[in-house]
Amino acid sequence: METQKSMAMNQACLQTVPRVFSRTVEKNREKTALRYKKLGLWHDVSFDRFYDQVKKAGCALISMGFEKGDTACIIGDNAVEWVVADLGIQCVGGVSVGIYATNAWEQVAYVVTHSDAKFLFVENEEQLDKWLNFREQTPSLRQVIVWDTRGLTRFSDPMVTTFDDLLAKGAEFHRKHPDRFARKRDQVTSDDTAVIIYTSGTTGPPKGAMLSHGNVTWMADAVAAVNQVYDTDQVLSFLPLCHIFERLFTVFIQIRYAYTVNFVEKPDTVMQNMMEVSPTVGYAVPRIWEKYYSNVMIKMADADWFKRAVFRSALKIGERRADCVMHFKPVSFGLQCLFWLANLAVFRKLKERLGFERIRVAYSGAAPISRDVLRFFQSIGMNLIEGYGQTEGTGVTTLSPEGRVKFGTVGQALPGTDIKIAEDGEILVKSPGVFKGYYKGEDATSLTIRDGWLLTGDVGELDAEGFLKITDRKKDIIVTAGGKNITPQYIENKLKASVYINDAVVIGDRRKYLTCLIMIDEDNVAKYAQDHKIQFSTYRDLTKSREVVDLIDKEVKAVNQTLARVENIRKFTILPKRLYEEDGEVTPTMKIKRKIVHETFKEFIEAMY
């Protein structure tokens, strides 16, 4: 009996982040794990050096009294230091908590205090200043560690140390206690909490979803079981690391499959770094893919008549092929030949200029993507796949395998995942990826997990082959005054396919007809105004221009023609301001907070009725 218990314990320990990481390092010591750009040059970090830094960070935390189950927070843009801190925390049995770098100090204070953090890793002076605003509110915080000390050479505080000093402290501790790190590492089990991911808070204060070591290690293998991951792969890390989407590819899948992660130089150099790295696996939120799409379409509209004609012809061929592939219909030999020519003449060069020429598979996640945008990338020969999931399910629930992307769906359930549709249409999920619960949120947990099933809050349908179609968020479905059920997300995605519309919020609950708040794509609309000699000096001027209103009206009418009459947008208003995360109007992943937007622009909404 004791032997069986011991064997079960050893098996549980194997499915942990530190064990997976250490096994990968043993096999790939000299291989490049991470790359970062500094002063115009790319620098490589081997797996051996990566693990050494993680070990030093973990040892330093142990030396300062960090115990198993303690939490530590990290705030900053994607960097080697972010990941070293993250894994250092997890490898000694701690719980790692990421914070969005764009959060205001009040939001940072909430996460640090709510998570009971003992340590706080910050990127630079800007992030350190946030802590200085709330330091008196966090008596349990023992140390703040800064990794970019520019502007802080004269700053001195007993609570603050540098990342380099932390690693030096860890090296000294390891020299004196060479077995302590391994002992702590081996005490971690698959049921222990690895990370707390704070949700973006679209309906209230952020909730901390606890993901176990078993959750995240299982998910790494589940994703790879659908689409093969190779140790020769290259990815570009630029989405917020505190979001589960980026964390999967930069940390959890990478430490299992030993590919190379390239960190962007700065958040605003993504497109440049994309061309330099030319990753083999791509991933981004829909807003990024939509921006690439609109940039291509606008530039082609500016090209001479010959290039426009060639591009349109090639795109029609690509669309015909994509429609066959995404409906599982055979592609004729003649169409294959035409597509090969279109790729040679147009698509190959286009993908090179975007940095997409080596992409084997690309993922869109975290929010629904427009069908037109998805179809465009499939048409140019880029295998863009829409996945579905939520933080509470460790990020991924459904995914399409390469070559089996079904139009209008988000793929099939991952291996080991069960999906069922409740009587009211809600999607329910059961899998080894379902989270442990919300930190300090037993009531919220009981409303989210029932009988082992995760209540996603999304409404959807499963077809005969098990492909999932997402209809909308359960709470967002509109019931008109006439009793008709409308899914606003479907209409909004059609509107966002326009190169001139950045986002849209459909209104109409208990109303006689649908209306819409529209956020214009500033770059593309400004270019349209310049090309048509429309005078403006501010963003507000642009949104109030009669010509711009007429432009958006044409786009709305074009969408209305593809919708049922009851789904038509009868009136719209262009918002006179940009939506900002700092104003609480959008999340860090650019999802609109509907409740806030409804309240903020209440007068505009009422005026349309």
C-alpha positions in Angstrom: 0.0 0.0 0.0 2.8 2.4 1.0 4.7 1.5 -2.2 1.6 2.3 -4.4 1.2 5.6 -2.6 4.9 6.4 -3.2 4.5 5.5 -6.9 1.4 7.7 -7.2 3.3 10.6 -5.6 6.3 10.2 -8.0 3.9 10.1 -11.0 2.2 13.4 -9.7 5.6 15.0 -9.4 6.5 14.2 -13.0 3.7 16.3 -14.4 5.0 19.6 -13.0 6.6 22.6 -14.6 10.0 22.2 -12.8 10.2 18.5 -13.8 9.2 19.1 -17.4 11.6 22.0 -17.7 14.6 20.1 -16.1 14.1 17.1 -18.4 14.0 19.4 -21.5 17.2 21.2 -20.4 19.0 17.9 -19.9 18.4 17.0 -23.6 19.0 20.5 -25.1 21.7 22.2 -23.0 23.4 24.0 -25.9 20.3 24.7 -28.0 19.0 28.3 -28.1 16.0 28.6 -25.9 15.5 32.4 -25.9 16.5 35.3 -28.1 16.3 39.0 -27.4 17.3 42.2 -29.3 19.5 44.8 -27.7 21.1 47.8 -29.4 20.1 46.5 -32.8 21.6 43.0 -32.4 19.9 39.7 -31.5 21.4 37.7 -28.6 20.9 34.0 -27.9 20.3 32.4 -24.5 21.0 28.6 -24.4 18.8 26.2 -22.4 21.7 25.6 -20.0 22.1 29.3 -19.3 18.3 29.7 -19.1 18.0 27.0 -16.5 21.0 28.4 -14.5 19.3 31.8 -14.2 16.0 30.2 -13.2 17.9 28.2 -10.5 19.6 31.3 -9.2 16.3 33.2 -9.1 14.7 30.4 -7.3 17.6 30.0 -4.8 17.5 33.7 -4.1 13.8 33.5 -3.3 14.4 30.6 -0.9 17.2 32.5 0.8 14.7 35.4 1.5 12.1 33.1 3.1 9.9 32.2 0.1 7.9 29.1 1.0 6.0 26.6 -1.0 2.6 28.1 -1.9 3.7 31.7 -1.5 2.9 34.1 -4.4 5.1 36.5 -6.3 3.9 39.0 -8.9 5.6 40.1 -12.2 4.9 43.3 -14.2 6.6 44.4 -17.4 6.8 43.9 -21.1 7.9 40.5 -22.5 11.5 39.8 -21.7 14.0 37.1 -20.7 13.9 38.4 -17.1 10.0 38.0 -17.0 10.2 34.3 -17.9 13.2 33.6 -15.6 11.3 35.1 -12.7 8.2 33.2 -13.7 9.9 29.8 -13.8 12.1 30.6 -10.8 8.9 31.1 -8.7 7.3 28.0 -10.0 10.4 25.7 -9.7 10.6 26.3 -5.9 6.9 25.6 -5.3 5.7 29.2 -5.5 2.7 30.7 -7.4 3.5 33.1 -10.2 1.1 36.0 -10.8 1.5 38.2 -13.9 0.2 41.7 -14.1 -0.5 43.7 -17.3 2.2 46.3 -17.9 -0.4 48.8 -19.0 -2.4 48.6 -15.7 -2.8 51.8 -13.7 -1.2 51.7 -10.2 -4.7 51.1 -8.6 -5.1 47.9 -10.7 -1.6 46.8 -9.8 -2.3 47.4 -6.1 -5.5 45.3 -6.4 -3.7 42.2 -7.8 -0.6 42.5 -5.5 -2.8 42.8 -2.4 -5.5 40.3 -3.5 -2.9 37.6 -4.3 -1.0 38.1 -1.0 2.3 38.6 -2.9 5.5 38.3 -1.0 7.7 39.5 -3.8 7.2 41.8 -6.8 9.3 41.8 -10.0 9.1 45.0 -12.0 10.6 45.9 -15.3 11.7 49.5 -14.9 11.3 52.9 -13.3 7.7 53.3 -14.6 6.5 50.1 -13.0 8.4 50.8 -9.8 6.6 54.2 -9.5 3.3 52.3 -9.5 4.4 50.3 -6.5 5.6 53.5 -4.7 2.0 54.7 -4.9 0.6 51.8 -2.9 3.6 50.5 -0.9 1.8 51.3 2.4 -1.1 49.0 1.4 1.1 45.9 1.0 2.7 45.1 4.4 3.2 41.4 3.4 5.5 42.4 0.4 9.1 41.7 1.4 11.1 42.8 -1.7 10.8 44.5 -5.0 13.1 43.4 -7.8 13.9 45.7 -10.8 15.4 44.3 -14.0 15.9 47.5 -16.1 17.5 50.0 -13.8 17.9 52.9 -16.3 16.9 56.1 -14.5 17.4 54.5 -11.1 21.1 54.8 -10.6 20.6 57.3 -7.7 17.5 55.6 -6.3 18.0 53.7 -3.0 15.4 51.9 -0.9 16.0 48.9 1.4 12.9 47.2 -0.1 14.2 47.4 -3.7 17.0 45.4 -5.3 18.1 44.7 -8.9 17.7 41.5 -10.8 21.4 41.1 -11.2 21.9 41.3 -7.4 19.1 38.8 -7.0 20.9 36.3 -9.3 24.2 36.9 -7.4 22.4 36.2 -4.1 21.0 33.0 -5.6 24.4 31.9 -6.9 25.9 32.4 -3.4 23.0 30.5 -1.7 23.4 27.6 -4.2 27.1 27.4 -3.5 26.4 27.0 0.2 23.3 24.8 -0.2 23.8 22.9 -3.5 20.9 20.5 -2.9 18.2 22.9 -1.7 16.9 23.9 -5.1 16.5 20.3 -6.3 14.7 19.4 -3.0 12.2 22.2 -3.4 11.7 21.4 -7.1 11.0 17.7 -6.3 8.4 18.6 -3.6 6.1 20.2 -6.2 3.2 18.1 -7.2 0.8 18.3 -10.2 -2.1 19.4 -7.9 -0.1 22.4 -6.6 -1.0 25.8 -8.0 1.5 27.0 -10.6 0.1 30.3 -11.7 -2.8 32.6 -10.9 -4.1 34.3 -14.0 -6.3 37.4 -13.3 -9.1 37.7 -15.8 -9.5 40.9 -17.7 -12.5 42.0 -15.6 -15.1 42.7 -18.3 -17.9 42.3 -15.8 -16.3 43.5 -12.6 -13.1 43.3 -10.6 -10.6 40.8 -12.0 -10.8 37.2 -10.6 -7.7 35.2 -10.0 -8.0 31.8 -11.8 -5.7 29.2 -10.2 -4.1 26.8 -12.7 -2.2 23.8 -11.3 1.0 22.3 -12.6 -1.1 19.4 -13.9 -3.3 21.9 -15.8 -0.5 23.6 -17.7 1.6 20.6 -18.4 -1.4 18.7 -19.7 -2.3 21.6 -22.0 1.1 21.7 -23.5 0.8 18.1 -24.7 -2.8 18.5 -25.7 -2.1 21.4 -28.1 0.8 19.5 -29.6 -1.3 16.4 -30.0 -3.5 18.4 -32.4 -0.8 20.3 -34.3 2.7 18.9 -34.2 5.3 21.1 -32.4 9.0 20.8 -33.4 12.2 21.8 -31.6 13.2 23.7 -34.7 10.1 26.0 -34.4 10.5 29.7 -33.8 7.9 31.9 -32.2 7.7 35.7 -31.5 6.6 36.7 -28.0 4.7 39.9 -27.9 1.2 39.5 -26.4 1.0 40.2 -22.6 2.7 37.3 -20.8 0.2 37.5 -17.9 -2.5 36.3 -20.4 -2.7 32.5 -20.7 -2.6 32.7 -24.5 1.0 34.1 -24.6 2.1 32.2 -21.5 1.3 28.8 -23.2 3.5 29.5 -26.2 6.3 31.4 -24.4 6.6 29.2 -21.3 4.5 26.0 -21.0 4.7 24.6 -24.5 8.3 25.9 -25.0 9.7 24.2 -21.9 8.2 20.9 -23.1 9.1 21.0 -26.8 12.4 23.0 -26.7 11.7 25.5 -29.6 13.1 29.0 -29.6 11.2 32.0 -28.3 12.1 35.4 -29.7 11.2 38.5 -27.6 10.1 41.7 -29.5 12.4 44.6 -28.8 9.5 46.9 -27.9 5.7 46.6 -28.1 5.7 49.0 -31.1 8.3 47.0 -33.1 6.2 43.9 -33.5 5.9 44.1 -37.3 9.6 44.9 -37.8 10.6 42.0 -35.5 8.1 39.7 -37.2 10.0 40.3 -40.5 13.4 39.7 -38.9 12.4 36.5 -37.1 10.0 35.1 -39.6 8.5 32.6 -37.1 7.3 29.1 -38.0 4.3 29.3 -35.6 2.3 32.5 -35.4 -0.4 33.5 -32.9 -2.2 36.8 -32.0 -5.5 38.2 -30.9 -8.0 39.0 -33.7 -7.2 42.8 -33.5 -3.7 42.1 -34.7 -4.8 39.8 -37.6 -7.5 42.4 -38.5 -4.8 45.2 -38.6 -2.6 43.1 -40.9 -5.6 42.5 -43.2 -6.7 46.1 -43.4 -3.1 47.3 -44.0 -2.8 44.9 -47.0 -6.1 45.9 -48.4 -5.4 49.7 -48.1 -1.9 49.4 -49.7 -3.4 47.4 -52.5 -6.0 50.1 -53.1 -3.1 52.5 -53.5 -1.2 50.3 -56.0 -1.3 51.0 -59.7 -4.1 49.4 -61.8 -2.0 46.5 -63.0 -0.9 45.4 -59.5 -4.5 45.8 -58.3 -5.8 43.6 -61.1 -3.1 40.9 -60.5 -3.8 40.9 -56.8 -7.6 40.7 -57.2 -7.2 37.8 -59.7 -4.9 35.9 -57.4 -7.1 36.5 -54.4 -10.2 35.2 -56.2 -8.2 32.0 -57.0 -7.1 31.8 -53.3 -10.7 32.3 -52.1 -12.0 29.5 -54.4 -9.3 27.1 -53.0 -9.9 28.2 -49.4 -13.6 27.7 -49.7 -13.0 24.1 -50.9 -10.4 23.4 -48.1 -12.5 24.9 -45.3 -15.6 23.0 -46.4 -13.7 19.7 -46.8 -14.3 19.6 -50.6 -11.6 18.3 -53.0 -9.5 20.9 -54.7 -9.3 20.2 -58.4 -5.9 19.8 -60.2 -6.6 22.9 -62.3 -7.4 25.0 -59.2 -4.2 23.7 -57.5 -2.1 24.8 -60.5 -3.8 28.2 -60.6 -3.1 28.6 -56.9 0.5 27.6 -57.3 0.9 30.4 -59.9 -1.0 32.9 -57.7 1.3 32.0 -54.8 4.4 32.4 -57.0 3.3 35.7 -58.5 1.6 37.4 -55.5 1.2 35.6 -52.2 4.8 34.5 -51.7 6.1 38.0 -51.9 3.3 39.4 -49.8 4.0 36.9 -47.0 7.7 37.7 -47.1 7.0 41.4 -46.6 4.8 40.6 -43.6 7.3 38.1 -42.1 4.8 35.2 -42.6 6.6 33.2 -45.3 7.8 30.5 -42.9 4.6 30.2 -40.8 3.4 26.6 -40.8 0.4 27.2 -38.6 -1.0 30.4 -37.0 -3.6 30.8 -34.3 -6.2 33.4 -33.5 -7.6 33.4 -30.0 -8.8 35.3 -26.9 -11.8 36.7 -28.9 -13.8 35.9 -32.0 -12.3 36.8 -35.3 -14.2 38.0 -38.4 -14.9 35.3 -41.0 -13.7 37.5 -43.8 -10.3 38.0 -42.1 -9.9 34.3 -41.5 -10.8 33.5 -45.1 -8.4 36.1 -46.4 -5.4 34.5 -44.6 -6.5 31.0 -45.7 -6.8 32.4 -49.3 -3.2 33.7 -49.4 -2.0 30.2 -48.3 -1.4 31.0 -44.6 -2.9 28.3 -42.3 -4.6 30.6 -39.8 -6.7 28.6 -37.3 -9.2 30.0 -34.8 -9.1 28.3 -31.4 -11.5 28.6 -28.5 -11.0 28.5 -24.8 -10.9 30.6 -21.6 -8.5 31.2 -18.8 -10.5 28.8 -16.6 -9.8 26.0 -19.0 -6.1 26.8 -19.3 -6.6 28.7 -22.5 -7.7 26.1 -25.1 -10.8 23.9 -25.4 -11.1 23.4 -29.2 -8.6 23.6 -32.0 -8.5 22.6 -35.7 -5.7 20.3 -36.9 -3.7 21.5 -39.9 -5.6 20.8 -43.1 -9.0 20.4 -41.3 -10.1 24.0 -40.6 -13.9 24.1 -41.0 -15.3 27.4 -42.0 -17.6 29.0 -39.3 -16.3 26.8 -36.5 -13.5 27.0 -33.9 -12.5 23.4 -34.3 -13.0 20.1 -32.3 -12.4 19.4 -28.7 -8.8 18.7 -27.6 -7.9 15.1 -26.9 -9.2 14.3 -23.4 -11.7 17.1 -23.4 -15.5 16.6 -23.3 -17.9 19.3 -24.5 -21.7 19.3 -24.2 -24.4 21.9 -24.8 -26.8 22.7 -22.0 -30.5 23.1 -22.6 -30.1 26.9 -22.8 -27.3 26.5 -25.3 -24.4 27.2 -22.9 -21.1 25.4 -23.7 -20.0 23.1 -20.9 -16.5 21.7 -20.7 -14.8 18.9 -18.8 -11.0 18.2 -19.1 -7.8 18.0 -17.2 -7.3 21.7 -18.1 -10.3 22.9 -16.0 -8.9 25.2 -13.3 -8.8 24.6 -9.6 -11.0 27.6 -8.9 -10.8 31.3 -8.2 -8.4 32.5 -5.5 -10.4 33.7 -2.5 -13.5 33.2 -4.6 -15.4 30.1 -3.5 -18.8 31.6 -4.4 -17.6 32.5 -7.9 -16.0 29.1 -8.3 -19.3 27.3 -7.4 -21.1 29.3 -10.1 -18.4 28.4 -12.7 -17.8 24.7 -11.9 -20.7 22.3 -11.4 -20.3 18.6 -11.1 -16.9 18.9 -12.7 -18.2 20.8 -15.7 -16.9 24.3 -16.5 -19.7 26.7 -17.4 -18.1 28.8 -20.1 -20.8 31.5 -20.3 -20.7 31.1 -24.1 -23.5 29.9 -26.3 -22.8 27.5 -29.1 -23.6 24.5 -31.3 -21.8 21.2 -32.0 -22.2 19.7 -35.5 -22.3 16.0 -36.3 -18.4 15.8 -36.7 -17.9 17.5 -33.3 -16.9 20.9 -34.7 -17.9 23.7 -32.3 -19.6 26.9 -33.5 -19.7 29.9 -31.1 -22.9 31.9 -31.2 -22.2 34.6 -28.6 -21.6 35.3 -25.0 -24.7 34.2 -23.0 -25.0 37.5 -21.3 -24.6 39.5 -24.5 -27.5 38.0 -26.5 -30.0 40.6 -27.4 -33.8 40.1 -27.1 -35.6 42.7 -29.1 -38.9 44.3 -28.1 -40.5 42.0 -30.6 -39.1 38.9 -28.8 -36.4 38.1 -31.4 -33.1 36.7 -30.2 -30.1 38.4 -31.8 -26.4 37.5 -31.4 -24.5 40.8 -31.6 -21.1 39.2 -31.9 -22.0 37.8 -35.4 -23.0 41.2 -36.7 -20.1 43.0 -35.0 -17.6 40.6 -36.6 -19.1 41.4 -40.1 -18.7 45.1 -39.4 -15.1 44.7 -38.2 -14.2 43.1 -41.5 -14.4 46.6 -43.0 -10.9 48.2 -43.2 -12.5 51.4 -41.9 -14.1 50.0 -38.8 -12.0 49.1 -35.8 -14.7 47.9 -33.5 -18.4 47.9 -33.1 -21.0 47.5 -30.3 -24.5 46.4 -31.4 -27.3 47.8 -29.2 -30.9 46.6 -29.1 -31.9 44.7 -26.0 -35.7 45.3 -25.4 -35.6 47.9 -28.2 -37.7 48.1 -31.4 -34.6 47.9 -33.7 -30.8 47.5 -33.6 -28.4 50.4 -33.5 -24.6 50.4 -33.3 -21.7 52.3 -31.7 -18.8 52.3 -34.2 -15.1 52.9 -33.6 -13.3 53.9 -36.8 -9.9 52.6 -37.8 -8.0 55.8 -37.4 -5.1 55.1 -39.7 -7.2 54.0 -42.6 -10.0 56.6 -42.2 -7.3 59.3 -41.9 -5.8 58.1 -45.2 -9.2 58.1 -46.8 -9.7 61.7 -45.7 -6.3 62.8 -47.0 -6.9 61.0 -50.4 -10.3 62.8 -50.7 -9.1 66.2 -49.5 -11.3 66.1 -46.4 -10.1 68.6 -43.9 -9.6 67.6 -40.2 -7.2 68.4 -37.4 -8.3 66.1 -34.6 -9.7 62.6 -34.2 -13.0 64.1 -33.2 -13.0 66.2 -36.4 -12.5 63.0 -38.4 -15.5 61.3 -36.7 -17.8 64.2 -37.3 -17.0 64.7 -40.9 -20.0 64.3 -43.2 -17.9 62.4 -45.8 -16.6 60.0 -43.1 -20.1 59.4 -41.8 -21.2 58.6 -45.4 -18.2 56.2 -45.8 -19.2 54.3 -42.7 -22.8 54.3 -43.8 -21.9 52.5 -47.0 -20.0 49.9 -45.0 -22.9 49.4 -42.7 -25.4 49.1 -45.6 -23.1 46.5 -47.2 -23.2 44.4 -44.1 -27.0 44.8 -43.8 -27.4 43.2 -47.2 -25.9 40.0 -45.8 -28.2 39.9 -42.8 -31.8 39.1 -42.0 -34.0 42.1 -41.8 -34.4 41.8 -38.1 -30.6 41.9 -37.8 -30.2 45.1 -39.8 -28.5 48.1 -38.2 -31.0 50.9 -38.5 -28.9 53.7 -37.0 -25.3 54.1 -36.0 -23.1 56.6 -34.2 -19.3 57.0 -34.6 -17.8 57.5 -31.2 -15.9 60.8 -31.0 -13.1 59.4 -28.9 -10.7 56.4 -28.9 -11.4 53.7 -26.4 -8.6 53.3 -23.8 -7.7 50.6 -21.4 -6.8 53.4 -18.9 -10.4 54.6 -19.0 -11.7 51.1 -18.4 -13.4 50.8 -21.8 -11.3 47.9 -23.1 -9.3 45.1 -21.6 -5.5 44.7 -22.2 -6.3 42.2 -25.0 -8.5 44.9 -26.6 -11.9 43.3 -25.8 -14.6 45.9 -25.3 -16.1 46.2 -21.8 -19.7 46.5 -23.0 -21.2 47.5 -19.6 -18.7 50.4 -19.3 -19.2 51.5 -22.9 -23.0 51.4 -22.5 -22.8 53.6 -19.4 -20.2 56.0 -20.8 -22.0 56.6 -24.1 -25.6 56.4 -22.8 -26.6 59.7 -24.3 -25.4 58.6 -27.8 -27.4 55.4 -27.5 -30.6 57.1 -26.3 -30.3 59.7 -29.2 -30.5 56.8 -31.7 -33.9 55.8 -30.3 
